[in-house]
Amino acid sequence: EEPLASLFDASLVTAPESARETYRLRLAPRNAAESFEEVLLTLRAPLFALEEVEVLDSTGNRMRYRFFEIERNRGLPPAAFRFEAPAGTEIVAAGGAEVDP
């Protein structure tokens, strides 16, 4: 995985005038082969909570994603990480050894 700074050129589009307003950041891909031209992020101060992502693709289409009522750091129940393989599934451990389910 590469650091975000090596993938995009970032620039500040707007800065807040008060502590509770939003920042707008523009991310332009450094690789010209990407399928999009830019990504605009809207972040709410003071926690820099993500409110909106706007993507301009290489054909001129603009897609906007807005986030509402985001709850941060709620935690996940252990059941969210429990995996049960369907009957008849062959389970292979790292290194290729077969494992009894």
Steps between C-alpha positions, in 0.01 A plus 500: 500500500624843411460815711220729385753779435677287238175434310344850499590866484293666772393863515276698731195635314329675792585545866248574774453845641382358833589191703178313405505544122638278225824453312496405131799307372574414138686178425636463146646160405870505415450210258341628177359152431246528785132487404425825682624857480455614859349421837364781719470428871287704739616470860326655801721668761610447774505116467546498121197275463436402139174657379521470124707346222465629145668310216552640150568213261702516181187537283371804692244325721480632854387269782427631848483288815363664816529353846246569775478405866835325503580342834872476564681231697186304590684170503395180329358190662725190493233326288586734213833318468368143529525305176311179437594323178214347302465121522745320274749787488865396505693718743871540431733667752784731401772282350251263336423262787139382516311588819210313662200735524 
